[in-house]
Amino acid sequence: MLILMNLNSPREDIKEVKNKIISFNCTPHEIPGASKLAIGITGPSEFLIKEEFQLLPSVEEVIRVTKKYKLVSRQMKSEDTIIDVNGIKIGGDQLTIIAGPCSVESRDQIFEIAGRLKEMGVNFLRGGAYKPRSSPYAFQGLKEKGLEYLSDVKKEIGINIVTEVLNQSHIEAVAEVADIIQLGARNMQNYALLEEVGKTQKPILLKRGMSATIEELLLSAEYIVSQQNYNVILCERGIRTFETATRNTLDLNAVPVIKKNSHLPIFVDPSHGIGIWDKVPAMAMAAVAAGSDGLLIEVHTNPEKALSDGYQTLNLASFKALIEKLQELAPVINKKLNLGNYE
């Protein structure tokens, strides 16, 4: 259920509505919008009596939310959510680029890549300190040392950090460094972890599981938002199908479908989605044309020697060429490429 009130409603009226919700053993979620104050309700809302809320002061409308996912749905909030990360807006008319290597491999490596990306105007560096790998013998990341290098990069180069958390024991350490915490595809349905990262109130980049439906992705986002953390970025990164010519099948259908059903921003990761570096630019352009709010691109100074996912990683020259194409494309779909001092 969704209760709509005037943005200028007295706090005592808002408190009365929230207390009424709590009396039914439900949880109120205050969601300010552009023109209305929405109070979403989670819990056994089927027992709520709509008419009782309509009679409360300052209540303008009471709406039944039919989706399984309540708080992330368009029914709950009609306008797009725009997330502010240290003054940089994600969502709305902004097209944001997150770029960097799959893994932090050394201090010199991450500093060189971060510096070159910063020169191109990239505001967000991605790099894995903890790496979930299919094989237990593959490179698992530098772990705490990798976080230390990312922290140094953040302080000395002045770039925002996006890095992944693998389990609950890593949350505190990752949250100290990350400006955006990434939850990978393998953890999309790790519900206990979703709730715990939600409590950090940090922006969360939630990747779609390789065999997950769109509804399952949105329900996973609901776990985070239920912790009063509305700073969630969804990410389509390819799903597993019968096709073997590419690493995954990049499901660009997900972008307009999610846009219709959810107010959260949606990014696309074409690097994992197709898994072949020279096909990444085409899929990145297609993702933007489909309405993506941003891209997650793997970039390395020497992909051939990368310790993980080198085959799907762009070198700096290829990435720069992609940025130039995106600068031409973004205005066509009424987007602004969210870069710093790119020349």
Backbone torsions as a table, in degrees:
resi	resn	phi	psi	omega
1	MET	NA	149.7	-178.5
2	LEU	-131.1	128.6	178.1
3	ILE	-110.7	123.1	-179.7
4	LEU	-101.9	130.9	179.2
5	MET	-131.2	162.7	175.5
6	ASN	-66.5	143.5	179.9
7	LEU	-59.2	-27.7	-177.4
8	ASN	-98.3	21.0	179.3
9	SER	-60.5	139.4	177.0
10	PRO	-59.9	145.6	-177.7
11	ARG	-61.4	-31.4	179.7
12	GLU	-67.6	-31.0	176.4
13	ASP	-70.2	-40.8	178.2
14	ILE	-63.6	-43.2	179.7
15	LYS	-62.5	-37.6	179.9
16	GLU	-64.7	-41.1	177.8
17	VAL	-63.9	-45.4	-178.1
18	LYS	-65.8	-38.4	177.4
19	ASN	-65.3	-36.7	178.1
20	LYS	-63.5	-41.3	178.5
21	ILE	-63.0	-45.2	-179.2
22	ILE	-62.4	-33.6	-179.3
23	SER	-63.4	-20.1	177.1
24	PHE	-95.3	14.3	-178.0
25	ASN	62.6	31.1	175.6
26	CYS	-112.1	169.9	-178.1
27	THR	-115.1	126.3	176.2
28	PRO	-86.2	144.4	178.3
29	HIS	-129.4	111.1	-177.2
30	GLU	-82.0	120.4	-175.4
31	ILE	-127.0	94.1	178.4
32	PRO	-67.8	134.8	176.4
33	GLY	-115.4	-170.0	-178.0
34	ALA	-70.9	-35.8	-175.9
35	SER	-126.3	-16.5	-177.8
36	LYS	-134.7	156.5	169.2
37	LEU	-98.9	119.5	178.6
38	ALA	-102.1	137.4	171.8
39	ILE	-116.9	106.6	178.1
40	GLY	-82.7	155.0	-177.5
41	ILE	-128.0	128.3	172.6
42	THR	-120.9	156.8	-175.3
43	GLY	114.8	-161.9	-177.5
44	PRO	-75.1	64.8	-173.1
45	SER	-72.0	-10.5	178.7
46	GLU	-65.0	-17.0	-179.7
47	PHE	-92.1	-4.3	179.6
48	LEU	-73.3	143.5	178.5
49	ILE	-102.0	110.4	-173.8
50	LYS	-54.4	-43.5	-175.2
51	GLU	-63.9	-30.3	-179.7
52	GLU	-65.0	-33.0	179.3
53	PHE	-80.1	-32.5	-179.6
54	GLN	-63.9	-23.1	-178.0
55	LEU	-87.4	-8.1	-178.0
56	LEU	-75.8	149.4	-179.8
57	PRO	-58.8	139.6	175.5
58	SER	73.9	-4.0	177.3
59	VAL	-77.0	125.2	-178.8
60	GLU	-99.9	-34.7	-177.1
61	GLU	-157.8	146.8	175.4
62	VAL	-123.8	124.1	-173.3
63	ILE	-123.3	135.6	172.4
64	ARG	-80.7	126.8	177.7
65	VAL	-93.9	120.2	-172.5
66	THR	-90.4	-17.5	-178.5
67	LYS	-72.3	150.3	173.8
68	LYS	-64.0	-39.4	175.3
69	TYR	-88.1	120.5	-172.8
70	LYS	-94.6	-58.8	-169.3
71	LEU	-71.1	-26.3	-178.3
72	VAL	-94.0	0.2	-173.9
73	SER	-82.8	157.9	174.1
74	ARG	-66.2	-25.8	176.8
75	GLN	-64.2	-33.9	-179.4
76	MET	-78.0	-36.8	-178.6
77	LYS	-145.9	115.8	-173.0
78	SER	-78.3	-32.8	-178.3
79	GLU	-87.6	156.4	-179.6
80	ASP	-63.4	141.0	170.5
81	THR	-78.5	130.4	176.0
82	ILE	-115.1	124.3	-174.9
83	ILE	-102.2	130.3	179.2
84	ASP	-99.5	118.3	177.1
85	VAL	-117.7	99.9	-179.9
86	ASN	52.6	42.8	177.1
87	GLY	89.0	-5.1	178.8
88	ILE	-101.0	126.0	-176.4
89	LYS	-88.0	134.3	175.9
90	ILE	-117.9	124.2	-177.7
91	GLY	106.8	-177.4	-177.8
92	GLY	67.0	-128.4	-178.6
93	ASP	-93.9	9.8	-178.8
94	GLN	-93.3	139.1	172.7
95	LEU	-112.6	111.8	-171.0
96	THR	-106.5	139.9	179.2
97	ILE	-112.1	127.2	169.8
98	ILE	-112.5	124.4	-174.3
99	ALA	-140.9	156.7	177.7
100	GLY	151.0	-179.5	-176.1
101	PRO	-76.7	158.7	174.4
102	CYS	-58.6	-44.3	-175.4
103	SER	-129.5	146.1	165.8
104	VAL	-76.3	117.8	-174.2
105	GLU	-104.3	-31.6	178.9
106	SER	-164.3	167.0	178.8
107	ARG	-64.9	-45.3	-179.3
108	ASP	-61.9	-42.3	-177.9
109	GLN	-61.0	-49.3	-174.6
110	ILE	-72.4	-33.0	177.4
111	PHE	-67.8	-40.8	180.0
112	GLU	-65.0	-46.2	-179.2
113	ILE	-64.7	-45.0	-178.8
114	ALA	-60.8	-41.8	-180.0
115	GLY	-64.0	-41.9	-179.4
116	ARG	-68.6	-39.3	178.2
117	LEU	-66.3	-40.6	178.7
118	LYS	-60.8	-39.5	177.4
119	GLU	-60.6	-32.9	178.9
120	MET	-81.4	-4.2	178.5
121	GLY	94.5	7.1	179.3
122	VAL	-70.8	129.4	-176.4
123	ASN	-94.9	-14.2	-175.0
124	PHE	-130.7	122.3	176.5
125	LEU	-101.1	126.0	173.4
126	ARG	-105.3	141.0	177.4
127	GLY	-167.5	133.5	-176.4
128	GLY	-89.0	123.3	171.0
129	ALA	-89.4	-42.9	173.2
130	TYR	-105.3	126.3	-174.6
131	LYS	-120.9	116.0	172.5
132	PRO	-78.7	125.0	-177.7
133	ARG	-125.7	148.8	179.9
134	SER	-64.4	-36.1	179.0
135	SER	-100.4	135.8	177.4
136	PRO	-69.2	-11.0	-178.1
137	TYR	-98.0	-6.2	178.7
138	ALA	-77.8	162.7	-179.8
139	PHE	-58.3	123.3	-174.4
140	GLN	-100.1	7.0	-179.1
141	GLY	94.4	165.5	-179.8
142	LEU	-86.3	-4.7	176.6
143	LYS	56.5	-124.7	-174.3
144	GLU	-58.8	-36.9	179.0
145	LYS	-66.0	-37.3	176.2
146	GLY	-62.9	-41.1	176.2
147	LEU	-62.4	-38.5	178.4
148	GLU	-61.1	-43.4	179.1
149	TYR	-65.3	-40.0	178.7
150	LEU	-64.7	-38.6	177.4
151	SER	-63.0	-41.5	178.5
152	ASP	-64.5	-41.9	178.8
153	VAL	-60.9	-44.0	-179.2
154	LYS	-59.3	-44.1	-177.5
155	LYS	-73.1	-42.6	-171.4
156	GLU	-87.3	-32.3	-177.6
157	ILE	-101.6	-24.8	177.7
158	GLY	76.4	49.6	179.0
159	ILE	-125.4	144.0	180.0
160	ASN	-74.3	147.2	-173.3
161	ILE	-110.2	132.7	172.7
162	VAL	-120.1	118.2	-179.7
163	THR	-147.5	157.4	-168.5
164	GLU	-92.3	144.8	170.0
165	VAL	-107.3	135.5	-176.9
166	LEU	-99.4	-34.9	-179.6
167	ASN	-151.6	174.1	-173.3
168	GLN	-62.8	-28.9	-178.6
169	SER	-70.2	-17.4	-178.8
170	HIS	-93.3	-10.5	-167.6
171	ILE	-58.3	-48.7	-175.8
172	GLU	-61.4	-45.9	-178.7
173	ALA	-65.4	-42.8	180.0
174	VAL	-66.8	-41.9	-177.8
175	ALA	-63.4	-28.4	178.7
176	GLU	-67.3	-28.0	-175.6
177	VAL	-102.6	-41.8	-170.7
178	ALA	-76.1	137.8	168.9
179	ASP	-87.3	-28.4	171.2
180	ILE	-132.5	126.3	177.8
181	ILE	-91.4	127.1	178.3
182	GLN	-94.2	135.0	168.9
183	LEU	-112.3	117.7	-173.2
184	GLY	-75.7	170.2	-176.7
185	ALA	-56.5	-38.1	-177.5
186	ARG	-68.1	-20.2	-177.6
187	ASN	-106.7	8.8	-175.9
188	MET	-58.7	-32.8	-179.3
189	GLN	-110.7	25.1	171.3
190	ASN	-87.3	84.9	-167.1
191	TYR	-64.6	-35.4	177.8
192	ALA	-64.1	-40.6	178.5
193	LEU	-67.7	-39.4	178.0
194	LEU	-58.1	-45.7	-179.6
195	GLU	-64.8	-40.8	-177.6
196	GLU	-68.3	-42.1	178.1
197	VAL	-68.6	-29.9	176.0
198	GLY	-60.4	-34.7	-179.1
199	LYS	-68.2	-18.6	179.4
200	THR	-69.9	-21.5	-175.4
201	GLN	64.1	12.0	173.9
202	LYS	-80.3	152.5	170.3
203	PRO	-59.1	138.2	-176.6
204	ILE	-120.8	128.0	172.5
205	LEU	-97.5	110.1	-174.6
206	LEU	-105.7	113.1	-179.3
207	LYS	-86.3	143.1	178.5
208	ARG	-70.7	135.0	175.7
209	GLY	-63.4	150.1	-173.0
210	MET	-67.3	-15.7	176.7
211	SER	-125.7	20.3	-174.7
212	ALA	-93.4	144.9	172.8
213	THR	-79.4	166.7	177.0
214	ILE	-62.3	-41.0	179.0
215	GLU	-62.3	-39.4	178.3
216	GLU	-65.0	-37.3	175.9
217	LEU	-61.7	-46.6	-178.6
218	LEU	-67.0	-35.0	176.3
219	LEU	-67.6	-34.5	175.5
220	SER	-65.7	-41.1	176.1
221	ALA	-61.0	-34.0	179.4
222	GLU	-60.0	-35.4	178.2
223	TYR	-60.6	-41.2	179.9
224	ILE	-69.1	-48.3	-176.5
225	VAL	-66.3	-28.4	178.9
226	SER	-64.4	-15.1	176.3
227	GLN	-91.7	20.0	180.0
228	GLN	67.7	21.5	176.7
229	ASN	-108.3	104.1	-176.7
230	TYR	-94.6	5.3	-176.6
231	ASN	-91.9	67.4	-176.8
232	VAL	-115.9	130.5	174.8
233	ILE	-112.0	121.6	176.5
234	LEU	-82.1	154.3	-179.8
235	CYS	-143.0	118.9	171.2
236	GLU	-84.2	125.2	-175.9
237	ARG	-131.7	18.9	179.8
238	GLY	95.3	144.2	179.4
239	ILE	-120.7	162.2	-178.3
240	ARG	-86.7	122.4	177.3
241	THR	-129.2	-171.0	179.1
242	PHE	-74.5	-13.0	-175.8
243	GLU	-72.0	132.7	-179.0
244	THR	-113.8	-2.2	-178.4
245	ALA	-72.5	-21.2	178.3
246	THR	-128.5	165.2	-177.7
247	ARG	-62.7	-47.0	176.9
248	ASN	-137.2	-179.5	172.6
249	THR	-110.2	112.2	-177.9
250	LEU	-72.2	114.9	-173.9
251	ASP	-92.0	81.9	179.6
252	LEU	-71.4	-14.7	172.0
253	ASN	-56.6	-30.9	-175.5
254	ALA	-62.0	-30.9	-174.2
255	VAL	-63.9	-58.7	179.2
256	PRO	-66.3	-30.7	178.4
257	VAL	-65.2	-45.8	178.5
258	ILE	-65.9	-40.1	178.3
259	LYS	-57.5	-37.3	-179.6
260	LYS	-73.1	-36.7	-170.3
261	ASN	-99.5	-16.2	-177.0
262	SER	-136.8	150.9	177.5
263	HIS	-89.4	-6.1	-177.7
264	LEU	-74.3	147.6	174.3
265	PRO	-67.1	149.4	-179.0
266	ILE	-125.6	125.8	175.0
267	PHE	-104.6	165.5	174.8
268	VAL	-129.1	137.1	176.7
269	ASP	-110.7	90.3	-178.7
270	PRO	-73.3	-18.3	179.5
271	SER	-63.7	-51.3	175.5
272	HIS	-75.0	-30.6	-175.2
273	GLY	-61.7	-37.5	-179.5
274	ILE	-115.0	-32.4	172.8
275	GLY	77.3	11.5	-179.7
276	ILE	-131.6	116.8	-166.5
277	TRP	-57.3	-41.0	-174.6
278	ASP	-77.4	-6.4	174.2
279	LYS	-97.5	-10.8	-177.1
280	VAL	-61.6	-45.2	-179.6
281	PRO	-58.5	-41.2	-179.8
282	ALA	-62.3	-42.4	-178.9
283	MET	-73.5	-29.6	174.8
284	ALA	-64.7	-44.0	178.6
285	MET	-64.6	-41.0	179.3
286	ALA	-64.4	-38.0	179.5
287	ALA	-63.4	-42.2	178.9
288	VAL	-65.3	-42.8	178.3
289	ALA	-62.0	-31.1	179.9
290	ALA	-75.6	-13.7	177.1
291	GLY	112.9	12.6	180.0
292	SER	-60.2	143.9	177.3
293	ASP	-84.5	-10.1	-178.8
294	GLY	-177.0	172.3	-178.4
295	LEU	-130.7	146.3	174.0
296	LEU	-115.9	110.0	-172.6
297	ILE	-120.0	130.4	176.1
298	GLU	-84.1	127.0	-176.2
299	VAL	-135.1	139.0	-177.9
300	HIS	-146.7	149.2	177.2
301	THR	-69.9	-27.1	-179.6
302	ASN	-145.5	78.6	-175.8
303	PRO	-55.8	-31.5	-177.9
304	GLU	-62.8	-23.6	-178.8
305	LYS	-109.2	8.4	179.5
306	ALA	-61.9	143.1	-178.5
307	LEU	-79.0	-12.0	176.5
308	SER	-155.4	138.3	172.6
309	ASP	57.7	31.5	179.9
310	GLY	-61.8	-31.5	-174.5
311	TYR	-67.1	-22.4	-179.0
312	GLN	-105.0	9.4	-170.9
313	THR	-102.4	134.9	176.8
314	LEU	-81.2	145.8	167.7
315	ASN	-82.6	174.2	-173.5
316	LEU	-64.5	-37.1	-179.9
317	ALA	-65.7	-42.9	178.9
318	SER	-66.1	-38.4	179.1
319	PHE	-66.8	-41.5	178.5
320	LYS	-62.1	-40.2	178.1
321	ALA	-63.6	-37.6	177.6
322	LEU	-65.4	-42.7	178.9
323	ILE	-57.9	-42.0	-179.9
324	GLU	-63.6	-37.9	176.9
325	LYS	-67.7	-39.7	-180.0
326	LEU	-66.0	-31.9	176.7
327	GLN	-63.4	-32.3	177.9
328	GLU	-78.6	-36.4	-175.3
329	LEU	-76.9	-40.5	-172.0
330	ALA	-52.1	-48.1	-178.8
331	PRO	-64.3	-25.5	-179.2
332	VAL	-63.4	-33.2	180.0
333	ILE	-107.6	23.9	175.1
334	ASN	61.4	39.0	174.9
335	LYS	-115.6	155.7	174.6
336	LYS	-114.4	124.9	179.8
337	LEU	-70.3	118.6	-169.8
338	ASN	-85.8	77.7	-179.4
339	LEU	-119.2	162.5	176.7
340	GLY	-82.3	-123.7	-175.3
341	ASN	-91.6	55.8	-178.9
342	TYR	-74.8	134.0	178.0
343	GLU	-121.0	NA	NA
